[in-house]
Each structure stands twice: as C-alpha cells, then as structure tokens.
Amino acid sequence: MGEVFQNTKSAVFAGGCFWCTESDFEKVEGVIDVISGYTGGTMPNPTYEQVCTGNTGHLEAVKVIYDPSKITYEELLDIFWRHIDPTDAGGQFTDRGTQYGSAVFYTTEEERKSAENSKKNLAAMGPFTEEIRTEILQLGPFYPAEPYHQNYYKKNPSHYNAYRSGSGRDRFLKEVWAERKSTESSGIKKETKKNVATTEKIASPYLIPSDTELQKRLTPLQYHVTRQDGTEPPFNNEYWDNHNEGIYVDIISGEPLFSSTDKFGSGTGWPSFTQPLEPENIVKKTDRGFLMVRTEVRSKHANSHLGHVFDDGPKPKGLRYCINSAALRFIPKAALEKEGYGKYQHLFSR
C-alpha cells in the first residue's frame, strides 16, 4: 500500500463469500486493509480447493486491519451484521455449505463480550424474527487465501459484479434493511460519480490487464508461457497429474477452455485433453519454430499461449491438446457456481 500505519488493530469475520465480505469492509472509513483467507478448521495451510469441499472445518473469512482512532470494534460489528444473513445456518445466499457459514472470531475477552452483546442486541432489536445463527468463536490460525482471491472485486470487476448480482445478497440486504439509516451514518464511504462511471465503463466479458500489471500478477513461469510462448517442464507442473473434477480456465482472463471430463493421461507430462470445453475460445495457429511445423493453440480473449494440438490422441477424434499448466487455473466442481461457471455443473452430474 505504500503507507506505514501505526497502532492498528485487526478483526476477523466470516460472512460467506470472502470476495463480497472483503469488498464491503474495504469501503468503510477507518479500515486500512482487508485480507481474504481461511480459519476455523484444523487443516494447516489449506488451499481453496480443499476448503471448497466443506471437509476442512475452515470458513471463508476476512481479516480487517483498521485504525481504532477512526472506527471502533463495535462499529465494525454493526457493519458486519448489515452485510450478511445471520439467520442462515447452511451458508450465505447462493453459496451453500459449512465453509460459507457466518461467524465473528474474537482474540480477547473484551472482543468476545462485545460480539456477544452485539449479537444479543441484533436479536432483540431486529430486523430479524428468526434465531440468529452466526457463531462467536475464538480465533485460531488465519491462513491468507491465494493471491488471485485478494481484491478480487477490483481485479475482476465484471465477473465479481455478475456473481454478486446473481447471489441474491444485495437484494436480500435491501429488503431487510429497507428502513436503515443512510450508508454514510454507518461509516460507509459515499461512492463518487467517478467510481460509478468507472464501473459502468467496464462492459467487456473478459478484462485483460496491461503487460506491466501482468508481470506483477503472474509468476515468472506463467508470464513466460502465456506472453513469451514458453513451455514448462514435463512432469513438473501443477495439473499434469490432476484427477479432480472441474474445469480449466485461462489464467489471465478466466475464459473457460477445457474440462476434466475430456482430460486423459497421455504420458507426456503435460495436461492433455481430447477437445476444448468451449471451441470458440480456442485459436489455432501454425507454429514453424524449432525446425518443425506444429499447430499452436491460444486463448481467444487473452491471447495466451496455451500449448499445441496433435493428432495422436485417443479415438474417435484422435486429438491431443497438450497444454501448459502455467496457462491455466483449475476450478473444482464444488466451486463452479460461486465462481460464475455454474452452467458447467451438469458435466459432473452422476
């Protein structure tokens, strides 16, 4: 962030999808930073894919770094309640499962008492008539989520806005808190016309960052493969031996490319597929490098170098799309709905 802050405090909340919870808290005056992560379970250093199974005990949560001279812990609690459904014991809005449960995590006895009192006041004063199910829990280890989850609403505004709109969160909150005070009195920054205009301007389905931004966001290998037509080493890459169900999307744009239903063990050491998930997202070009003629495959929207396609694959089509893991991001089937790829859920119905 470039600034040095002293005398800060932190508070941890779980309110369902951490993309949304992070976005909500980052609009609050006095909040310095918000970190998406996982907590509440026993598995050390969990991955997003592991948490999505609902078997780790972890919840998607955020750590809020704030300036106590500008906003109090009690005010953060009030803001938290106004952005979740505290009566839902099975998740939050469209996201179902224990990993999307709501909770306030305390670190001191003072925080515990404040959280318990705030919960009691919410139950007594409304607007909810059902039991408040949000838990008040002692904070254990907090594990930051993968880098691509941090500030997701800023990095992928089109996808995030589509997800948030479809989740039903804002519609629910508007109905429940119809009589609430203006957001300014709750500590929320007033959105400027400039911000609104910026949001409206973003209309393309896939946003491609500048080359300078990509060099910061991607690993050196990911940048070398996607932007410099590089090749990663065989048998030493992320997905060559991945047998989990889900889809593979472009690491830069998120455009869907391949499905695990078409993945097979080619023995080459790279992820291999018999066909694309979305053929229109695949561009084929003649590659005459290395004293041979091959067919290169690139993503349509991000123009990422993906790999090559060969005619030595399984019958009946006989194709083998040999793809670099570094050009891909894997979305497990449990996370398809949340990440905006719900239409592919039927591929994995048993």
C-alpha positions as CSV (number, residue, x, y, z in Angstrom):
1,M,0.0,0.0,0.0
2,G,3.0,2.2,0.3
3,E,1.9,3.8,3.6
4,V,3.0,2.9,7.1
5,F,0.3,2.7,9.7
6,Q,0.9,2.5,13.5
7,N,-1.4,1.5,16.3
8,T,-3.6,-0.6,14.1
9,K,-5.9,-3.5,15.2
10,S,-7.4,-6.4,13.3
11,A,-10.7,-8.2,13.5
12,V,-11.8,-11.4,11.7
13,F,-15.2,-12.1,10.3
14,A,-16.8,-14.8,8.2
15,G,-19.7,-13.7,6.1
16,G,-20.0,-16.2,3.2
17,C,-18.1,-15.4,0.0
18,F,-14.9,-13.6,1.1
19,W,-14.9,-11.6,-2.2
20,C,-18.1,-9.9,-1.0
21,T,-17.1,-9.5,2.6
22,E,-13.7,-8.0,1.6
23,S,-15.4,-5.6,-0.8
24,D,-17.9,-4.5,1.9
25,F,-15.3,-3.8,4.6
26,E,-12.9,-2.0,2.3
27,K,-15.5,0.7,1.7
28,V,-15.5,1.6,5.4
29,E,-13.8,4.7,6.7
30,G,-11.0,3.7,9.1
31,V,-10.4,0.3,7.5
32,I,-6.8,0.2,6.2
33,D,-6.8,-3.2,4.5
34,V,-8.8,-6.4,4.3
35,I,-7.3,-9.9,3.7
36,S,-9.3,-12.8,2.4
37,G,-8.5,-16.1,4.0
38,Y,-9.5,-19.3,5.8
39,T,-9.9,-20.0,9.5
40,G,-11.9,-22.1,12.0
41,G,-10.7,-25.5,10.9
42,T,-7.8,-27.8,11.9
43,M,-6.1,-28.4,8.5
44,P,-2.9,-26.3,8.3
45,N,-2.3,-24.1,5.2
46,P,-5.5,-25.2,3.3
47,T,-6.0,-24.5,-0.3
48,Y,-9.1,-23.0,-1.9
49,E,-9.9,-26.4,-3.5
50,Q,-9.7,-28.1,-0.1
51,V,-11.9,-25.6,1.7
52,C,-14.5,-25.8,-1.1
53,T,-15.1,-29.5,-0.2
54,G,-16.5,-28.4,3.1
55,N,-14.4,-31.1,4.9
56,T,-11.7,-28.9,6.4
57,G,-13.7,-27.2,9.0
58,H,-12.5,-23.8,7.7
59,L,-14.7,-20.9,6.7
60,E,-14.0,-18.3,4.1
61,A,-13.2,-15.3,6.2
62,V,-11.6,-11.8,6.1
63,K,-9.1,-10.2,8.4
64,V,-9.9,-6.5,8.7
65,I,-7.0,-4.2,9.5
66,Y,-8.4,-1.0,11.0
67,D,-7.4,2.3,12.7
68,P,-9.1,2.3,16.2
69,S,-8.9,6.1,16.3
70,K,-11.3,6.3,13.4
71,I,-13.6,3.3,13.9
72,T,-14.3,1.0,16.8
73,Y,-14.6,-2.7,17.0
74,E,-18.3,-2.3,17.9
75,E,-18.9,-0.3,14.8
76,L,-17.2,-3.0,12.7
77,L,-19.6,-5.5,14.3
78,D,-22.6,-3.3,13.3
79,I,-21.4,-3.1,9.7
80,F,-20.8,-6.9,9.6
81,W,-24.4,-7.7,10.7
82,R,-25.7,-5.3,8.0
83,H,-24.0,-7.3,5.2
84,I,-24.9,-10.9,6.0
85,D,-27.9,-13.1,6.7
86,P,-27.2,-14.1,10.4
87,T,-30.2,-16.4,10.4
88,D,-28.8,-18.8,7.8
89,A,-27.1,-21.8,9.3
90,G,-26.4,-23.5,6.0
91,G,-24.2,-20.9,4.2
92,Q,-24.8,-17.5,2.9
93,F,-27.2,-16.7,0.0
94,T,-26.3,-18.7,-3.1
95,D,-23.2,-20.3,-1.5
96,R,-24.1,-23.4,0.5
97,G,-22.0,-25.4,2.8
98,T,-20.3,-25.0,6.2
99,Q,-17.4,-23.3,4.5
100,Y,-19.7,-20.3,3.8
101,G,-21.1,-20.0,7.3
102,S,-21.1,-16.8,9.2
103,A,-19.0,-16.1,12.4
104,V,-17.3,-13.5,14.4
105,F,-13.8,-14.5,15.6
106,Y,-12.5,-12.9,18.8
107,T,-9.0,-12.8,20.2
108,T,-9.6,-11.1,23.6
109,E,-12.2,-11.4,26.3
110,E,-13.2,-7.8,25.5
111,E,-13.9,-8.7,21.9
112,R,-15.9,-11.7,22.9
113,K,-18.1,-9.7,25.2
114,S,-18.6,-7.0,22.6
115,A,-19.5,-9.7,20.0
116,E,-21.9,-11.5,22.3
117,N,-23.6,-8.2,23.3
118,S,-23.9,-7.1,19.7
119,K,-25.5,-10.4,18.7
120,K,-28.0,-10.1,21.6
121,N,-28.9,-6.6,20.6
122,L,-29.4,-7.7,17.0
123,A,-31.7,-10.4,18.2
124,A,-33.7,-8.1,20.4
125,M,-33.9,-5.1,18.1
126,G,-34.3,-6.8,14.8
127,P,-34.9,-6.6,11.9
128,F,-34.8,-10.4,12.1
129,T,-37.5,-12.5,13.7
130,E,-35.7,-15.8,13.3
131,E,-32.9,-17.1,15.5
132,I,-29.5,-15.5,15.0
133,R,-27.3,-18.4,13.9
134,T,-24.0,-16.6,13.5
135,E,-21.3,-18.1,15.8
136,I,-19.0,-16.3,18.1
137,L,-15.7,-18.2,18.1
138,Q,-12.2,-17.9,19.4
139,L,-9.8,-17.1,16.6
140,G,-7.2,-19.8,15.7
141,P,-4.7,-19.7,12.9
142,F,-5.8,-17.4,10.0
143,Y,-4.4,-18.5,6.6
144,P,-4.4,-15.9,3.8
145,A,-6.1,-17.1,0.6
146,E,-4.3,-17.5,-2.7
147,P,-3.2,-14.2,-4.3
148,Y,-5.8,-14.3,-7.0
149,H,-8.6,-14.1,-4.4
150,Q,-7.2,-10.9,-2.8
151,N,-9.0,-7.8,-4.0
152,Y,-10.9,-10.0,-6.4
153,Y,-13.7,-7.4,-6.8
154,K,-11.0,-4.9,-8.2
155,K,-9.1,-7.4,-10.4
156,N,-12.2,-9.0,-12.0
157,P,-15.0,-6.4,-11.7
158,S,-17.2,-7.8,-14.4
159,H,-17.1,-11.4,-13.0
160,Y,-17.4,-10.2,-9.5
161,N,-20.4,-7.9,-10.2
162,A,-22.1,-10.7,-12.1
163,Y,-21.6,-13.1,-9.3
164,R,-22.7,-10.7,-6.6
165,S,-25.8,-9.7,-8.5
166,G,-26.7,-13.3,-9.1
167,S,-26.0,-14.4,-5.5
168,G,-29.1,-12.5,-4.1
169,R,-27.0,-10.9,-1.4
170,D,-27.8,-7.3,-2.2
171,R,-31.4,-7.9,-2.9
172,F,-31.8,-9.6,0.5
173,L,-30.0,-6.8,2.3
174,K,-32.0,-4.1,0.6
175,E,-35.3,-5.8,1.6
176,V,-34.2,-6.5,5.2
177,W,-32.6,-3.1,5.9
178,A,-35.1,-1.0,4.0
179,E,-35.5,1.3,6.9
180,R,-31.9,1.5,7.9
181,K,-30.0,4.8,8.1
182,S,-28.0,6.1,5.1
183,T,-24.7,4.3,4.5
184,E,-22.8,7.5,5.5
185,S,-24.1,7.3,9.1
186,S,-23.0,3.7,9.3
187,G,-19.4,4.6,8.4
188,I,-19.6,3.6,4.7
189,K,-17.8,5.9,2.3
190,K,-20.2,7.6,-0.2
191,E,-19.5,6.2,-3.7
192,T,-18.4,9.0,-6.0
193,K,-19.7,9.6,-9.5
194,K,-16.2,8.8,-10.7
195,N,-16.4,5.3,-9.3
196,V,-19.8,4.7,-10.7
197,A,-18.6,5.8,-14.1
198,T,-15.6,3.6,-13.9
199,T,-17.8,0.6,-13.1
200,E,-20.2,1.3,-15.9
201,K,-17.4,1.7,-18.4
202,I,-16.3,-1.9,-17.9
203,A,-18.5,-3.9,-20.2
204,S,-16.3,-6.5,-21.9
205,P,-16.8,-10.1,-20.7
206,Y,-13.1,-10.5,-20.1
207,L,-10.7,-7.9,-18.8
208,I,-7.1,-8.2,-19.8
209,P,-4.7,-6.3,-17.6
210,S,-1.8,-4.3,-19.0
211,D,1.5,-6.1,-19.6
212,T,3.0,-4.2,-16.7
213,E,0.2,-5.4,-14.4
214,L,0.6,-9.0,-15.7
215,Q,4.2,-9.1,-14.8
216,K,3.3,-8.2,-11.3
217,R,0.3,-10.5,-11.1
218,L,1.7,-13.7,-12.8
219,T,4.5,-15.8,-11.7
220,P,7.6,-15.7,-13.9
221,L,6.7,-19.0,-15.4
222,Q,3.1,-18.1,-16.0
223,Y,4.2,-14.9,-17.8
224,H,6.9,-16.7,-19.8
225,V,4.4,-19.3,-21.0
226,T,1.4,-17.1,-21.8
227,R,3.2,-14.0,-23.0
228,Q,6.5,-15.3,-24.4
229,D,5.3,-18.6,-25.9
230,G,7.3,-20.6,-23.4
231,T,7.0,-24.2,-22.3
232,E,7.0,-25.5,-18.8
233,P,8.9,-28.7,-17.8
234,P,7.0,-32.0,-18.2
235,F,6.0,-34.0,-15.1
236,N,6.9,-30.9,-13.0
237,N,3.8,-28.7,-13.4
238,E,0.6,-28.2,-11.4
239,Y,-2.0,-30.1,-13.4
240,W,-0.3,-32.8,-15.4
241,D,-1.5,-35.4,-12.8
242,N,-4.6,-33.7,-11.5
243,H,-7.5,-36.1,-11.5
244,N,-10.1,-33.9,-9.7
245,E,-13.4,-32.9,-11.4
246,G,-13.7,-29.4,-12.7
247,I,-12.9,-27.1,-15.5
248,Y,-9.7,-25.2,-16.6
249,V,-9.9,-21.5,-17.4
250,D,-7.4,-19.1,-18.8
251,I,-5.0,-17.8,-16.0
252,I,-5.4,-14.3,-17.2
253,S,-8.9,-13.8,-18.5
254,G,-10.8,-16.6,-16.8
255,E,-12.4,-17.7,-20.1
256,P,-13.4,-21.4,-19.9
257,L,-11.1,-23.6,-22.0
258,F,-11.1,-27.3,-21.0
259,S,-12.9,-29.8,-18.8
260,S,-11.7,-32.7,-16.6
261,T,-14.3,-34.8,-18.5
262,D,-12.0,-34.6,-21.6
263,K,-8.7,-34.9,-19.8
264,F,-6.6,-38.1,-20.2
265,G,-3.3,-39.5,-19.2
266,S,-1.1,-39.0,-22.3
267,G,2.2,-40.0,-20.6
268,T,3.8,-36.7,-21.9
269,G,3.9,-34.9,-18.5
270,W,1.6,-32.1,-19.5
271,P,-2.2,-31.8,-19.1
272,S,-3.8,-33.4,-22.2
273,F,-7.4,-33.1,-23.4
274,T,-9.3,-34.7,-26.3
275,Q,-11.2,-31.5,-27.0
276,P,-11.9,-27.9,-25.8
277,L,-14.7,-27.2,-23.4
278,E,-15.6,-24.0,-25.5
279,P,-14.1,-24.4,-29.0
280,E,-14.8,-20.7,-29.7
281,N,-12.3,-19.7,-27.0
282,I,-9.5,-21.6,-28.8
283,V,-7.5,-20.1,-31.6
284,K,-5.2,-22.3,-33.7
285,K,-2.1,-21.0,-35.5
286,T,0.7,-22.6,-37.5
287,D,3.9,-22.8,-35.5
288,R,7.1,-23.2,-37.5
289,G,9.5,-22.9,-34.7
290,F,12.2,-25.4,-33.6
291,L,12.6,-26.7,-37.3
292,M,9.1,-28.3,-37.3
293,V,5.6,-27.5,-38.2
294,R,3.0,-27.7,-35.3
295,T,-0.4,-26.3,-34.6
296,E,-0.3,-23.8,-31.7
297,V,-3.4,-23.2,-29.6
298,R,-4.0,-19.8,-27.9
299,S,-7.0,-18.4,-25.9
300,K,-9.2,-16.1,-27.9
301,H,-9.7,-13.3,-25.5
302,A,-6.5,-13.2,-23.5
303,N,-4.3,-14.3,-26.5
304,S,-2.4,-16.5,-24.1
305,H,-0.1,-19.2,-25.5
306,L,-1.6,-22.4,-24.2
307,G,0.3,-25.2,-26.0
308,H,-0.2,-27.3,-29.1
309,V,-2.7,-29.8,-30.6
310,F,-1.6,-33.1,-32.1
311,D,-3.3,-35.9,-34.0
312,D,-2.0,-38.7,-31.8
313,G,-4.9,-38.6,-29.2
314,P,-7.5,-41.2,-28.4
315,K,-10.1,-42.3,-30.9
316,P,-12.6,-41.4,-32.2
317,K,-11.4,-37.8,-32.7
318,G,-7.7,-38.6,-32.3
319,L,-6.7,-35.2,-31.0
320,R,-4.4,-34.4,-28.1
321,Y,-4.5,-30.8,-26.8
322,C,-1.2,-30.6,-25.0
323,I,-1.5,-27.6,-22.6
324,N,0.8,-25.9,-20.2
325,S,-0.4,-25.9,-16.6
326,A,1.0,-22.4,-16.2
327,A,-1.6,-21.0,-18.7
328,L,-4.5,-22.5,-16.7
329,R,-6.4,-22.1,-13.5
330,F,-8.5,-25.0,-12.2
331,I,-12.0,-24.5,-10.9
332,P,-13.2,-27.6,-8.9
333,K,-16.8,-28.7,-9.5
334,A,-17.7,-27.6,-5.9
335,A,-16.7,-24.0,-6.7
336,L,-18.3,-23.7,-10.2
337,E,-21.5,-21.9,-9.0
338,K,-19.7,-19.5,-6.8
339,E,-17.1,-18.5,-9.4
340,G,-19.7,-17.9,-12.1
341,Y,-19.3,-21.1,-14.0
342,G,-22.5,-22.8,-12.8
343,K,-23.7,-23.7,-16.3
344,Y,-21.0,-26.4,-16.4
345,Q,-22.2,-28.1,-13.3
346,H,-24.2,-30.6,-15.4
347,L,-21.0,-32.0,-16.8
348,F,-20.3,-33.7,-13.4
349,S,-23.8,-35.0,-12.5
350,R,-23.8,-38.6,-11.7
